[in-house]
Amino acid sequence: MKAKANFVVIFLFALTIISCDPSRIFDENKPIPDAYWEKTFRPAFTVPVEDTTTSYQFYINVRNTDDYRFSNLYVFLKTSFPNGNITQDTIECMLADVDGRWLGRSSGKNVEHQILLNPSLRFPLRGSYLIEIKQAMREPLQGITDIGIRIEKSE
């Protein structure tokens, strides 16, 4: 029984160490209902920013299944600033190489991509930023299961 208790303590300690990521300031993914991304579904993320002097790496997270039939994904990224200003960018996310092999980490029929958009982003204002992601393809997308963003301190 004592060996089992020791194992549990070591496991919990290891899990705590692994889950700590001091460089990450934001990392959130939203599920796409039924892995079928309609043009009207616009996941939104509220990112609180306190430090305007630090550079950050900005990523888009994409999870898909083998059912996704394209090698890329176009999205509109709309950012609402704390002062009310809004920007919108069109972004191409490459998900597969020219031979059709997924570029992300595969596990069974699921693939996870972390696509670097900006290696040295600086937020100009303190406060909350609202970031919306809308798919920019011409049809509903079968096989995209999650979409998200990750922001971490640049090294």
DSSP file (Angstrom, degrees, kcal/mol; ACC not computed):
  #  RESIDUE AA STRUCTURE BP1 BP2  ACC     N-H-->O    O-->H-N    N-H-->O    O-->H-N    TCO  KAPPA ALPHA  PHI   PSI    X-CA   Y-CA   Z-CA
    1    1 A M     >        0   0    0      0, 0.0     4,-2.0     0, 0.0     5,-0.1   0.000 360.0 360.0 360.0 -36.9    0.0    0.0    0.0
    2    2 A K  H  >  +     0   0    0      1,-0.2     4,-2.4     2,-0.2     5,-0.2   0.884 360.0  53.3 -65.6 -38.6    2.9    2.4    0.8
    3    3 A A  H  > S+     0   0    0      1,-0.2     4,-2.2     2,-0.2    -1,-0.2   0.888 108.3  50.8 -63.1 -38.6    4.4    1.8   -2.7
    4    4 A K  H  > S+     0   0    0      2,-0.2     4,-2.2     1,-0.2    -1,-0.2   0.905 110.1  49.3 -64.9 -42.1    1.1    2.8   -4.3
    5    5 A A  H  X S+     0   0    0     -4,-2.0     4,-2.2     2,-0.2    -2,-0.2   0.901 110.8  50.2 -64.3 -41.1    0.9    6.0   -2.2
    6    6 A N  H  X S+     0   0    0     -4,-2.4     4,-2.6     1,-0.2     5,-0.2   0.905 109.1  52.2 -62.9 -41.0    4.4    6.9   -3.2
    7    7 A F  H  X S+     0   0    0     -4,-2.2     4,-3.0     1,-0.2    -2,-0.2   0.925 108.7  50.0 -60.7 -44.6    3.6    6.3   -6.8
    8    8 A V  H  X S+     0   0    0     -4,-2.2     4,-2.6     2,-0.2    -1,-0.2   0.913 111.7  48.0 -61.5 -43.8    0.6    8.6   -6.6
    9    9 A V  H  X S+     0   0    0     -4,-2.2     4,-2.3     2,-0.2    -1,-0.2   0.930 114.2  46.0 -63.2 -46.0    2.6   11.4   -4.9
   10   10 A I  H  X S+     0   0    0     -4,-2.6     4,-2.6     2,-0.2    -2,-0.2   0.912 112.8  51.0 -63.7 -42.4    5.4   11.1   -7.6
   11   11 A F  H  X S+     0   0    0     -4,-3.0     4,-2.5    -5,-0.2    -2,-0.2   0.933 111.5  46.5 -61.2 -46.9    2.8   11.0  -10.4
   12   12 A L  H  X S+     0   0    0     -4,-2.6     4,-2.0     2,-0.2    -1,-0.2   0.882 112.8  50.2 -64.0 -38.8    1.1   14.1   -9.1
   13   13 A F  H  X S+     0   0    0     -4,-2.3     4,-2.2     2,-0.2    -2,-0.2   0.930 111.9  47.6 -64.2 -45.4    4.4   15.9   -8.7
   14   14 A A  H  X S+     0   0    0     -4,-2.6     4,-2.6     1,-0.2    -2,-0.2   0.899 110.8  51.9 -62.6 -41.0    5.5   15.0  -12.2
   15   15 A L  H  X S+     0   0    0     -4,-2.5     4,-2.3     1,-0.2    -1,-0.2   0.888 109.1  50.5 -62.8 -39.6    2.1   16.1  -13.6
   16   16 A T  H  X S+     0   0    0     -4,-2.0     4,-1.1     2,-0.2    -2,-0.2   0.913 111.8  47.3 -64.0 -43.9    2.5   19.5  -11.8
   17   17 A I  H  < S+     0   0    0     -4,-2.2     3,-0.4     1,-0.2    -2,-0.2   0.922 114.3  46.7 -63.8 -44.4    6.0   20.0  -13.2
   18   18 A I  H  < S+     0   0    0     -4,-2.6    -2,-0.2     1,-0.2    -1,-0.2   0.888 110.8  51.7 -66.6 -39.3    4.9   19.1  -16.8
   19   19 A S  H  < S+     0   0    0     -4,-2.3     2,-0.4    -5,-0.2    -1,-0.2   0.676  88.0  95.2 -76.5 -16.1    1.8   21.2  -16.7
   20   20 A C     <  +     0   0    0     -4,-1.1    -4,-0.0    -3,-0.4     0, 0.0  -0.632  45.4 169.9 -76.5 126.4    3.7   24.4  -15.6
   21   21 A D    >   -     0   0    0     -2,-0.4     3,-1.4     3,-0.1    -3,-0.0  -0.774  11.7-174.9-137.8  89.3    4.6   26.5  -18.6
   22   22 A P  T 3  S+     0   0    0      0, 0.0    -1,-0.1     0, 0.0   131,-0.1   0.711  81.8  57.6 -63.9 -20.3    5.9   29.8  -17.4
   23   23 A S  T 3  S+     0   0    0    129,-0.1   130,-3.5   130,-0.0     2,-0.3   0.721  87.1  91.9 -82.3 -19.3    6.2   31.2  -21.0
   24   24 A R  E <   +A  152   0A   0     -3,-1.4   128,-0.3   128,-0.3    -3,-0.1  -0.589  39.2 167.8 -79.6 129.4    2.6   30.7  -21.8
   25   25 A I  E    S+     0   0A   0    126,-2.9     2,-0.3     1,-0.4   127,-0.2   0.607  73.3  12.0-108.6 -20.5    0.2   33.6  -21.1
   26   26 A F  E     +A  151   0A   0    125,-1.9   125,-3.1    21,-0.1    -1,-0.4  -0.951  56.9 160.5-156.8 135.1   -2.8   32.2  -23.0
   27   27 A D  E     +A  150   0A   0     -2,-0.3     2,-0.4   123,-0.2   123,-0.2  -0.754  18.6 149.5-157.3 105.5   -3.7   28.8  -24.6
   28   28 A E  E     -A  149   0A   0    121,-2.2   121,-1.9    -2,-0.2     2,-0.4  -1.000  21.2-167.3-144.4 138.5   -7.3   28.0  -25.3
   29   29 A N  E     -A  148   0A   0     -2,-0.4   119,-0.3   119,-0.2    33,-0.1  -0.938   8.7-152.8-122.6 147.2   -9.0   25.8  -27.9
   30   30 A K  E     -A  147   0A   0    117,-3.3   117,-2.2    -2,-0.4     2,-0.1  -0.969  22.0-119.8-120.0 135.5  -12.7   25.7  -28.8
   31   31 A P  E     -A  146   0A   0      0, 0.0   115,-0.3     0, 0.0   114,-0.1  -0.447  17.8-131.4 -72.4 145.1  -14.4   22.7  -30.2
   32   32 A I    >   -     0   0    0    113,-3.2     3,-2.4    -2,-0.1     5,-0.1  -0.871  37.4-105.8 -92.6 120.9  -16.1   22.9  -33.6
   33   33 A P  G >  S-     0   0    0      0, 0.0     3,-1.7     0, 0.0     8,-0.0  -0.233  96.0 -12.4 -54.6 124.9  -19.6   21.4  -33.2
   34   34 A D  G 3  S-     0   0    0      1,-0.3   109,-0.2   111,-0.1     3,-0.1   0.692 112.9 -81.7  58.6  22.0  -19.7   17.9  -34.9
   35   35 A A  G <  S+     0   0    0     -3,-2.4   108,-3.1   110,-0.2   109,-0.5   0.870 105.5 120.1  51.0  39.4  -16.3   18.6  -36.5
   36   36 A Y  E <   -E  142   0B   0     -3,-1.7     2,-1.0   106,-0.2   106,-0.2  -0.858  53.2-156.2-136.5  95.9  -18.3   20.5  -39.2
   37   37 A W  E     -E  141   0B   0    104,-2.7   104,-2.0    -2,-0.4     2,-0.1  -0.645   8.6-164.4 -87.0 102.8  -17.2   24.2  -39.3
   38   38 A E    >   -     0   0    0     -2,-1.0     3,-1.2   102,-0.2    97,-0.3  -0.476  30.5-116.8 -77.7 153.7  -20.0   26.4  -40.7
   39   39 A K  T 3  S+     0   0    0      1,-0.2    -1,-0.1    -2,-0.1    96,-0.1   0.759 113.5  59.3 -63.3 -24.1  -19.1   29.9  -41.9
   40   40 A T  T 3  S+     0   0    0     94,-0.1     2,-0.6     2,-0.0    -1,-0.2   0.657  82.4  94.0 -81.5 -15.4  -21.4   31.4  -39.2
   41   41 A F    <   +     0   0    0     -3,-1.2    94,-0.5     1,-0.0    -9,-0.0  -0.700  51.0 175.4 -83.3 118.8  -19.5   29.7  -36.3
   42   42 A R        -     0   0    0     -2,-0.6    92,-0.2    92,-0.1    -3,-0.0  -0.803  17.9-152.3-127.5  87.5  -16.9   32.3  -35.0
   43   43 A P        -     0   0    0      0, 0.0    90,-2.5     0, 0.0     2,-0.3  -0.338  16.6-157.9 -59.4 140.3  -15.1   31.1  -31.9
   44   44 A A  E     -F  132   0C   0     88,-0.2     2,-0.4     2,-0.0    88,-0.2  -0.935   9.9-163.9-126.2 147.0  -13.9   34.0  -29.8
   45   45 A F  E     -F  131   0C   0     86,-2.4    86,-3.0    -2,-0.3     2,-0.7  -0.996  11.3-147.5-132.6 130.7  -11.1   34.3  -27.2
   46   46 A T  E     -F  130   0C   0     -2,-0.4    84,-0.2    84,-0.2    82,-0.0  -0.893  17.6-168.2-100.7 117.5  -10.7   37.1  -24.6
   47   47 A V  E     -F  129   0C   0     82,-3.2    82,-2.6    -2,-0.7     2,-0.4  -0.914  10.0-148.9-110.8 113.0   -7.0   37.6  -24.0
   48   48 A P  E     -F  128   0C   0      0, 0.0     2,-0.5     0, 0.0    80,-0.2  -0.675  15.6-167.0 -81.0 132.1   -6.0   39.8  -21.0
   49   49 A V  E     +F  127   0C   0     78,-2.6    78,-2.9    -2,-0.4     3,-0.1  -0.979  25.4 157.4-124.7 124.4   -2.8   41.7  -21.5
   50   50 A E        +     0   0    0     -2,-0.5     2,-0.6    76,-0.2    -1,-0.1   0.699  64.4  64.8-107.4 -34.4   -0.9   43.5  -18.7
   51   51 A D        +     0   0    0      1,-0.1    72,-0.4    74,-0.1    -1,-0.2  -0.842  46.0 169.9-103.6 114.0    2.6   43.7  -20.2
   52   52 A T  S    S+     0   0    0     -2,-0.6    -1,-0.1     1,-0.1    74,-0.0   0.372  74.6  63.1-100.1   2.8    3.1   45.8  -23.3
   53   53 A T  S    S+     0   0    0     69,-0.1     2,-0.2     2,-0.1    -1,-0.1   0.621  85.0  86.1-100.2 -16.0    6.9   45.7  -23.2
   54   54 A T  S    S-     0   0    0     69,-0.1    69,-0.4    -3,-0.1     2,-0.3  -0.609  73.3-129.1 -89.8 145.7    7.4   42.0  -23.8
   55   55 A S        -     0   0    0     -2,-0.2    99,-2.8    99,-0.2     2,-0.3  -0.738  27.8-164.2 -89.4 142.1    7.5   40.2  -27.1
   56   56 A Y  E     -CB 121 153A   0     65,-2.9    65,-3.3    -2,-0.3     2,-0.5  -0.906  20.5-128.2-126.0 152.5    5.2   37.2  -27.6
   57   57 A Q  E     - B   0 152A   0     95,-3.6    95,-2.1    -2,-0.3     2,-0.5  -0.881  26.9-154.1 -95.9 132.1    4.9   34.4  -30.0
   58   58 A F  E     +CB 118 151A   0     60,-2.7    59,-3.2    -2,-0.5    60,-1.6  -0.938  15.9 179.6-115.6 123.7    1.4   34.1  -31.4
   59   59 A Y  E     -CB 116 150A   0     91,-3.1    91,-1.8    -2,-0.5     2,-0.5  -0.868  24.5-142.2-121.3 151.8    0.1   30.7  -32.7
   60   60 A I  E     -CB 115 149A   0     55,-2.3    55,-2.9    -2,-0.3     2,-0.5  -0.968  21.3-148.3-105.6 131.6   -3.1   29.4  -34.1
   61   61 A N  E     -CB 114 148A   0     87,-2.7    87,-2.2    -2,-0.5     2,-0.4  -0.868  17.7-178.6 -99.2 130.7   -4.0   25.9  -32.9
   62   62 A V  E     -CB 113 147A   0     51,-2.1    51,-3.4    -2,-0.5     2,-0.4  -0.998   8.6-171.3-130.4 130.5   -5.8   23.6  -35.4
   63   63 A R  E     +CB 112 146A   0     83,-2.2    82,-2.2    -2,-0.4    83,-1.5  -0.985  18.0 162.7-118.4 132.4   -7.0   20.1  -34.7
   64   64 A N  E     -CB 111 144A   0     47,-2.3    47,-3.1    -2,-0.4    80,-0.2  -0.911  28.3-131.6-140.1 167.9   -8.4   18.0  -37.5
   65   65 A T  E >   -C  110   0A   0     78,-2.3     3,-1.8    -2,-0.3    45,-0.2  -0.620  41.9 -95.4-109.5 175.0   -9.2   14.4  -38.5
   66   66 A D  T 3  S+     0   0    0     43,-1.2    44,-0.1     1,-0.3    42,-0.0   0.628 117.2  77.1 -65.1 -11.9   -8.3   12.5  -41.6
   67   67 A D  T 3   +     0   0    0     42,-0.2     2,-0.4    76,-0.1    -1,-0.3   0.680  67.9 101.0 -72.0 -16.9  -11.7   13.5  -42.9
   68   68 A Y    <   -     0   0    0     -3,-1.8    75,-0.1    75,-0.3    -4,-0.0  -0.572  59.1-164.6 -70.9 125.9  -10.4   17.0  -43.6
   69   69 A R        +     0   0    0     -2,-0.4     2,-0.3    73,-0.4    -1,-0.1   0.356  55.6  79.1-101.3   6.8   -9.9   17.0  -47.4
   70   70 A F        -     0   0    0      2,-0.1    -2,-0.0     1,-0.1     3,-0.0  -0.764  66.4-141.4-112.8 160.2   -7.7   20.1  -47.9
   71   71 A S  S    S+     0   0    0     -2,-0.3    24,-3.0    24,-0.1    25,-2.0   0.531  86.9  30.6 -92.5  -7.9   -4.0   20.6  -47.3
   72   72 A N  E     -G   94   0C   0     22,-0.3     2,-0.3    23,-0.2    22,-0.2  -0.855  64.7-144.1-140.9 175.4   -4.6   24.1  -45.9
   73   73 A L  E     -G   93   0C   0     20,-1.8    20,-3.3    -2,-0.3     2,-0.4  -0.963   9.1-153.4-146.2 125.1   -7.1   26.2  -44.1
   74   74 A Y  E     +G   92   0C   0     -2,-0.3    62,-3.1    18,-0.2    63,-0.4  -0.859  21.4 177.0 -98.5 135.3   -7.9   29.9  -44.6
   75   75 A V  E     -GH  91 135C   0     16,-2.5    16,-3.0    -2,-0.4     2,-0.5  -0.963  29.3-132.1-133.9 152.9   -9.2   31.9  -41.6
   76   76 A F  E     -GH  90 134C   0     58,-3.3    58,-2.4    -2,-0.3     2,-0.6  -0.924  21.5-159.0 -99.0 127.7  -10.2   35.5  -40.9
   77   77 A L  E     -GH  89 133C   0     12,-3.0    12,-2.1    -2,-0.5     2,-0.5  -0.933   8.2-170.6-111.4 110.6   -8.6   36.7  -37.7
   78   78 A K  E     -GH  88 132C   0     54,-2.4    54,-2.9    -2,-0.6     2,-0.5  -0.896   1.2-167.4-106.3 125.1  -10.5   39.6  -36.2
   79   79 A T  E     -GH  87 131C   0      8,-2.7     8,-2.3    -2,-0.5     2,-0.6  -0.955   7.1-162.5-117.1 123.3   -8.9   41.4  -33.3
   80   80 A S  E     -GH  86 130C   0     50,-3.0    50,-2.1    -2,-0.5     6,-0.2  -0.926  18.6-145.7-103.3 120.7  -10.8   44.0  -31.1
   81   81 A F    >   -     0   0    0      4,-3.3     3,-2.1    -2,-0.6    48,-0.1  -0.368  25.8-106.4 -83.0 161.3   -8.4   46.1  -29.1
   82   82 A P  T 3  S+     0   0    0      0, 0.0    -1,-0.1     0, 0.0    46,-0.1   0.779 120.8  54.8 -57.8 -27.0   -9.1   47.5  -25.6
   83   83 A N  T 3  S-     0   0    0      2,-0.1     3,-0.1    44,-0.0    44,-0.0   0.400 124.0-101.4 -89.6   3.9   -9.6   51.0  -27.1
   84   84 A G  S <  S+     0   0    0     -3,-2.1    -1,-0.0     1,-0.3     2,-0.0   0.247  77.2 136.5  98.3 -14.0  -12.3   49.8  -29.6
   85   85 A N        -     0   0    0     -5,-0.1    -4,-3.3     1,-0.0     2,-0.4  -0.346  38.1-155.2 -65.4 151.2  -10.1   49.6  -32.7
   86   86 A I  E     -G   80   0C   0     -6,-0.2     2,-0.3    -3,-0.1    -6,-0.2  -0.990  12.6-175.2-132.1 137.1  -10.5   46.5  -34.8
   87   87 A T  E     -G   79   0C   0     -8,-2.3    -8,-2.7    -2,-0.4     2,-0.4  -0.932   5.7-162.8-124.1 154.6   -8.2   44.8  -37.3
   88   88 A Q  E     -G   78   0C   0     -2,-0.3     2,-0.3   -10,-0.2   -10,-0.2  -0.994   6.9-176.5-139.3 134.0   -8.9   41.8  -39.5
   89   89 A D  E     -G   77   0C   0    -12,-2.1   -12,-3.0    -2,-0.4     2,-0.5  -0.934  21.8-136.6-125.7 149.5   -6.3   39.6  -41.3
   90   90 A T  E     -G   76   0C   0     -2,-0.3     2,-0.4   -14,-0.2   -14,-0.2  -0.933  29.5-170.8-103.2 128.2   -6.7   36.7  -43.7
   91   91 A I  E     -G   75   0C   0    -16,-3.0   -16,-2.5    -2,-0.5     2,-0.6  -0.962  18.5-149.1-127.7 135.1   -4.4   33.8  -42.8
   92   92 A E  E     -G   74   0C   0     -2,-0.4     2,-0.6   -18,-0.2   -18,-0.2  -0.909  12.6-161.3-100.1 125.1   -3.5   30.7  -44.6
   93   93 A C  E     -G   73   0C   0    -20,-3.3   -20,-1.8    -2,-0.6     2,-0.5  -0.930  10.8-145.0-105.8 114.8   -2.6   27.7  -42.3
   94   94 A M  E     +G   72   0C   0     -2,-0.6   -22,-0.3   -22,-0.2     3,-0.1  -0.703  25.9 168.9 -80.5 123.6   -0.7   25.0  -44.1
   95   95 A L        +     0   0    0    -24,-3.0     8,-2.9    -2,-0.5     9,-0.6   0.637  60.8  28.6-109.6 -21.8   -1.8   21.6  -42.7
   96   96 A A  B    S-I  102   0D   0    -25,-2.0     6,-0.2     6,-0.3    -1,-0.2  -0.962  75.1-118.5-139.7 155.9   -0.2   19.2  -45.1
   97   97 A D    >   -     0   0    0      4,-2.6     3,-2.0    -2,-0.3    -2,-0.1  -0.206  47.9 -85.6 -83.5-178.0    2.9   19.0  -47.3
   98   98 A V  T 3  S+     0   0    0      1,-0.3    -1,-0.1     2,-0.1   -27,-0.0   0.721 129.8  54.8 -64.8 -21.2    2.8   18.7  -51.2
   99   99 A D  T 3  S-     0   0    0      2,-0.1    -1,-0.3     3,-0.0     3,-0.1   0.402 121.2-106.4 -91.2   1.9    2.6   14.9  -50.8
  100  100 A G  S <  S+     0   0    0     -3,-2.0     2,-0.4     1,-0.3    -2,-0.1   0.541  71.4 143.3  87.5   7.1   -0.5   15.1  -48.5
  101  101 A R        -     0   0    0      1,-0.1    -4,-2.6     2,-0.0    -1,-0.3  -0.671  56.6-111.3 -83.0 133.8    1.3   14.2  -45.3
  102  102 A W  B     -I   96   0D   0     -2,-0.4    -6,-0.3    -6,-0.2     4,-0.1  -0.348  17.2-151.2 -63.0 140.9    0.0   16.1  -42.3
  103  103 A L  S    S+     0   0    0     -8,-2.9    -7,-0.1     2,-0.1    -1,-0.1   0.648  72.5  71.8 -86.9 -18.0    2.5   18.7  -40.9
  104  104 A G  S    S-     0   0    0     -9,-0.6     2,-0.5     1,-0.1     9,-0.2  -0.105 100.7 -70.6 -88.2-172.2    1.2   18.5  -37.3
  105  105 A R  E     -D  112   0A   0      7,-2.6     7,-2.6     2,-0.0     2,-0.3  -0.721  51.8-150.1 -84.2 124.4    1.4   15.8  -34.6
  106  106 A S  E     +D  111   0A   0     -2,-0.5     2,-0.3     5,-0.2     5,-0.2  -0.735  22.5 174.6 -99.3 144.4   -0.7   12.8  -35.5
  107  107 A S  E >  S-D  110   0A   0      3,-2.9     3,-1.8    -2,-0.3     2,-0.3  -0.812  70.4 -50.7-145.1 100.7   -2.4   10.4  -33.1
  108  108 A G  T 3  S-     0   0    0     -2,-0.3    -1,-0.1     1,-0.3     0, 0.0  -0.552 122.3 -21.6  66.9-128.1   -4.5    7.8  -34.9
  109  109 A K  T 3  S+     0   0    0     -2,-0.3   -43,-1.2    -3,-0.1     2,-0.4   0.339 121.7  94.1 -95.5   8.4   -6.8    9.8  -37.3
  110  110 A N  E <   -CD  65 107A   0     -3,-1.8    -3,-2.9   -45,-0.2     2,-0.4  -0.809  54.2-167.7-103.0 141.8   -6.4   13.0  -35.3
  111  111 A V  E     -CD  64 106A   0    -47,-3.1   -47,-2.3    -2,-0.4     2,-0.5  -0.990   5.6-158.4-130.2 136.0   -3.8   15.7  -36.1
  112  112 A E  E     -CD  63 105A   0     -7,-2.6    -7,-2.6    -2,-0.4     2,-0.4  -0.966  11.0-171.7-119.2 125.1   -2.8   18.7  -34.0
  113  113 A H  E     -C   62   0A   0    -51,-3.4   -51,-2.1    -2,-0.5     2,-0.5  -0.909  14.2-168.7-115.8 140.7   -1.2   21.7  -35.5
  114  114 A Q  E     -C   61   0A   0     -2,-0.4     2,-0.6   -53,-0.2   -53,-0.2  -0.933  17.5-166.1-126.6 106.9    0.4   24.7  -33.8
  115  115 A I  E     -C   60   0A   0    -55,-2.9   -55,-2.3    -2,-0.5     2,-0.5  -0.839  15.0-136.7-105.4 117.1    1.0   27.3  -36.5
  116  116 A L  E     +C   59   0A   0     -2,-0.6   -57,-0.2   -57,-0.2    -2,-0.0  -0.582  27.8 170.0 -74.2 120.4    3.3   30.3  -35.7
  117  117 A L  E    S+     0   0A   0    -59,-3.2   -58,-0.2    -2,-0.5    -1,-0.2   0.793  71.1  11.4 -97.2 -37.7    1.8   33.5  -37.0
  118  118 A N  E >   -C   58   0A   0    -60,-1.6   -60,-2.7     1,-0.1     3,-0.5  -0.937  53.8-166.3-147.4 118.6    4.1   36.0  -35.3
  119  119 A P  E 3  S+     0   0A   0      0, 0.0    -1,-0.1     0, 0.0   -60,-0.0   0.632  91.4  28.6 -80.8 -12.3    7.4   35.3  -33.5
  120  120 A S  E 3  S+     0   0A   0    -65,-0.1     2,-0.3   -62,-0.1   -63,-0.2  -0.339  75.9 164.9-147.0  60.5    7.6   38.7  -31.9
  121  121 A L  E <   -C   56   0A   0    -65,-3.3   -65,-2.9    -3,-0.5     2,-0.4  -0.592  15.8-165.1 -78.7 135.4    4.2   40.2  -31.3
  122  122 A R        -     0   0    0     -2,-0.3   -67,-0.1   -67,-0.2   -70,-0.1  -0.992  16.8-135.5-120.7 130.1    3.9   43.2  -28.9
  123  123 A F        -     0   0    0     -2,-0.4   -69,-0.1   -69,-0.4    -2,-0.0  -0.715  10.2-155.4 -81.4 127.8    0.6   44.3  -27.6
  124  124 A P  S    S+     0   0    0      0, 0.0     2,-0.3     0, 0.0    -1,-0.1   0.735  72.1  38.8 -77.9 -21.5    0.3   48.1  -27.8
  125  125 A L  S    S-     0   0    0    -74,-0.1     2,-0.2     2,-0.1   -74,-0.1  -0.943  76.3-122.4-131.4 148.3   -2.3   48.5  -25.1
  126  126 A R  S    S+     0   0    0     -2,-0.3     2,-0.3   -76,-0.1   -76,-0.2  -0.599  71.6  58.2 -79.4 150.5   -3.0   47.0  -21.7
  127  127 A G  E    S-F   49   0C   0    -78,-2.9   -78,-2.6    -2,-0.2     2,-0.5  -0.835  91.6 -30.0 129.0-165.3   -6.5   45.4  -21.3
  128  128 A S  E     -F   48   0C   0     -2,-0.3     2,-0.4   -80,-0.2   -82,-0.0  -0.784  45.9-161.8 -98.1 130.4   -8.6   42.7  -22.9
  129  129 A Y  E     -F   47   0C   0    -82,-2.6   -82,-3.2    -2,-0.5     2,-0.6  -0.904   8.9-148.3-105.4 134.5   -8.3   41.8  -26.5
  130  130 A L  E     -FH  46  80C   0    -50,-2.1   -50,-3.0    -2,-0.4     2,-0.5  -0.928  15.0-170.3-104.8 120.7  -11.1   39.9  -28.2
  131  131 A I  E     -FH  45  79C   0    -86,-3.0   -86,-2.4    -2,-0.6     2,-0.4  -0.953   1.4-171.2-116.4 120.8   -9.9   37.6  -31.0
  132  132 A E  E     -FH  44  78C   0    -54,-2.9   -54,-2.4    -2,-0.5     2,-0.5  -0.884   7.2-157.2-111.1 141.9  -12.4   35.9  -33.3
  133  133 A I  E     + H   0  77C   0    -90,-2.5     2,-0.4    -2,-0.4   -56,-0.2  -0.979  12.3 178.5-121.2 125.0  -11.6   33.2  -35.8
  134  134 A K  E     - H   0  76C   0    -58,-2.4   -58,-3.3    -2,-0.5     2,-0.2  -0.981  32.8-116.4-123.2 135.2  -13.8   32.6  -38.8
  135  135 A Q  E     - H   0  75C   0    -94,-0.5   -60,-0.3    -2,-0.4   -94,-0.0  -0.502  21.4-161.6 -70.4 140.9  -13.2   30.0  -41.4
  136  136 A A        +     0   0    0    -62,-3.1   -61,-0.2    -2,-0.2    -1,-0.1   0.073  49.6 113.9-114.1  21.6  -12.6   31.7  -44.8
  137  137 A M  S    S-     0   0    0    -63,-0.4     4,-0.1     2,-0.2   -64,-0.0  -0.392  75.6-114.0 -86.0 171.8  -13.2   28.8  -47.1
  138  138 A R  S    S+     0   0    0     -2,-0.1    -1,-0.1     2,-0.1   -99,-0.1   0.562  91.1  31.9 -86.7  -7.3  -16.1   28.7  -49.5
  139  139 A E  S    S-     0   0    0   -102,-0.0    -2,-0.2  -101,-0.0  -102,-0.1  -0.907  98.3 -74.1-142.3 165.0  -18.0   25.8  -47.9
  140  140 A P        -     0   0    0      0, 0.0     2,-0.6     0, 0.0  -102,-0.2  -0.376  52.1-126.9 -60.5 145.5  -18.6   24.1  -44.5
  141  141 A L  E >   -E   37   0B   0   -104,-2.0  -104,-2.7    -4,-0.1     3,-0.6  -0.868  17.2-158.0-106.9 115.5  -15.5   22.3  -43.4
  142  142 A Q  E 3  S+E   36   0B   0     -2,-0.6   -73,-0.4  -106,-0.2  -106,-0.2  -0.768  75.8  29.0 -87.9 129.2  -15.8   18.6  -42.4
  143  143 A G  T 3  S+     0   0    0   -108,-3.1   -78,-2.3    -2,-0.5     2,-0.7   0.351  77.1 119.6 107.4  -6.5  -13.0   17.3  -40.2
  144  144 A I  E <   + B   0  64A   0     -3,-0.6    -1,-0.3  -109,-0.5   -80,-0.3  -0.845  32.8 173.7 -88.7 117.9  -11.9   20.4  -38.2
  145  145 A T  E     +     0   0A   0    -82,-2.2  -113,-3.2    -2,-0.7     2,-0.3   0.783  58.0   9.5 -97.8 -30.8  -12.5   19.5  -34.6
  146  146 A D  E     -AB  31  63A   0    -83,-1.5   -83,-2.2  -115,-0.3     2,-0.3  -0.992  53.0-168.3-149.7 152.2  -11.0   22.4  -32.7
  147  147 A I  E     +AB  30  62A   0   -117,-2.2  -117,-3.3    -2,-0.3     2,-0.3  -0.991  25.5 139.1-138.9 145.2   -9.6   25.8  -33.3
  148  148 A G  E     -AB  29  61A   0    -87,-2.2   -87,-2.7    -2,-0.3     2,-0.3  -0.959  37.4-112.9-166.3-177.1   -7.7   28.0  -30.8
  149  149 A I  E     -AB  28  60A   0   -121,-1.9  -121,-2.2    -2,-0.3     2,-0.4  -0.960  13.9-164.0-133.1 153.3   -4.8   30.4  -30.0
  150  150 A R  E     -AB  27  59A   0    -91,-1.8   -91,-3.1    -2,-0.3     2,-0.4  -0.999   4.5-173.2-135.5 134.9   -1.7   30.2  -28.0
  151  151 A I  E     +AB  26  58A   0   -125,-3.1  -126,-2.9    -2,-0.4  -125,-1.9  -0.998  13.1 167.2-129.5 128.0    0.4   33.2  -26.9
  152  152 A E  E     -AB  24  57A   0    -95,-2.1   -95,-3.6    -2,-0.4  -128,-0.3  -0.966  41.6 -90.4-139.4 155.6    3.7   32.7  -25.1
  153  153 A K  E     - B   0  56A   0   -130,-3.5   -97,-0.3    -2,-0.3     2,-0.1  -0.393  44.5-118.5 -64.3 136.9    6.6   34.9  -24.2
  154  154 A S              0   0    0    -99,-2.8   -99,-0.2   -33,-0.2    -1,-0.1  -0.458 360.0 360.0 -71.8 149.7    9.4   35.0  -26.9
  155  155 A E              0   0    0     -2,-0.1    -1,-0.1   -99,-0.0    -2,-0.1   0.447 360.0 360.0 -96.8 360.0   12.7   33.8  -25.8
